[in-house]
Amino acid sequence: MQDSIGKIGNLNGIANKLDKVDNISDGVDFSKVLQKSLDDVNKVQVTADKAMADIATGEVRNLHQAALAIGKAETSMKVMLEIRNKALSAYKEIARTQL
C-alpha cells in the first residue's frame, strides 16, 4: 500500500518545480516550467491510455498497476485543470484592474 502511495506521490513533482520558481531573478522561464509540466501530464495520460487499451484487449499483466496508472492520470488531469482555472481567474482579475 505504501509503495502505491509513493508512486502516486510523483504528482508532487509539479509542486516541487513550482516551489523552486520563487522569483524571476532565478532565471527560470515560466513558459518553460509550464511546458514541462504539460509534457509530464501528457506522458501520464499516454501511459493511462495504453493501460486502458491493454485492459480492453486482455493484454494487461498487472491489473493493479494499470488501475494505478489510470488513477494517476485522472488526478494529474484534475490538478492541471485546477491550475488552468486559477490562471484564468488571475488573468481576469488583472484585466478588471483599473490603472
C-alpha positions in Angstrom: 0.0 0.0 0.0 2.8 2.4 0.9 4.5 1.6 -2.4 1.4 2.5 -4.3 1.1 5.8 -2.5 4.7 6.6 -3.1 4.2 6.1 -6.8 1.3 8.5 -6.8 3.4 10.9 -4.9 5.2 11.7 -8.1 2.4 14.3 -8.7 4.2 16.4 -6.1 6.9 16.9 -8.7 4.9 19.7 -10.3 4.5 21.4 -6.9 8.2 21.0 -6.2 9.2 22.6 -9.5 6.9 25.5 -8.8 8.3 25.9 -5.3 11.8 26.3 -6.9 10.5 29.2 -9.0 10.4 31.8 -6.3 11.2 34.8 -8.4 12.1 35.9 -11.9 15.8 36.6 -10.9 16.4 32.8 -10.7 16.5 32.8 -14.5 13.7 30.2 -14.8 11.3 31.0 -17.6 7.6 30.5 -16.6 6.7 29.2 -20.1 9.4 26.5 -19.9 8.1 25.3 -16.5 4.6 25.3 -17.8 5.5 23.4 -20.9 7.5 20.8 -18.9 4.5 20.3 -16.6 2.2 19.9 -19.5 4.6 17.4 -21.1 4.6 15.4 -17.8 0.8 15.3 -17.7 0.7 14.2 -21.3 3.1 11.4 -20.6 1.0 10.2 -17.7 -2.1 10.4 -19.9 -0.4 8.3 -22.7 0.6 5.7 -20.1 -3.0 5.5 -18.8 -4.4 5.3 -22.4 -2.1 2.3 -23.0 -3.1 0.7 -19.7 -6.8 1.1 -20.7 -6.2 -0.4 -24.1 -4.3 -3.3 -22.5 -7.3 -3.9 -20.2 -9.7 -3.8 -23.1 -7.8 -6.3 -25.1 -7.0 -8.5 -22.2 -3.2 -8.0 -22.6 -2.8 -6.5 -19.1 -0.2 -8.2 -17.0 -0.8 -6.4 -13.7 -4.3 -5.1 -13.2 -3.4 -3.2 -10.1 -0.6 -1.3 -11.8 -3.0 -0.5 -14.7 -5.6 0.9 -12.3 -2.9 3.0 -10.5 -1.8 4.4 -13.9 -5.4 5.4 -14.7 -5.9 6.9 -11.3 -2.7 8.9 -11.5 -3.7 10.2 -14.9 -7.1 11.2 -13.6 -5.5 13.0 -10.6 -2.9 14.8 -12.7 -5.6 16.0 -15.2 -7.7 17.4 -12.3 -4.6 19.2 -10.9 -3.8 20.6 -14.4 -7.4 21.8 -14.8 -7.4 23.5 -11.4 -4.1 25.2 -12.3 -5.7 26.4 -15.6 -8.8 27.6 -13.7 -6.7 29.6 -11.2 -4.6 31.1 -14.0 -7.7 32.2 -15.9 -9.2 33.6 -12.8 -6.0 35.6 -12.1 -5.9 36.8 -15.7 -9.5 38.0 -15.5 -8.8 39.7 -12.2 -5.8 41.5 -13.7 -7.9 42.5 -16.7 -10.5 44.1 -14.4 -7.9 46.1 -12.6 -8.1 49.7 -13.5 -4.9 51.6 -13.9 
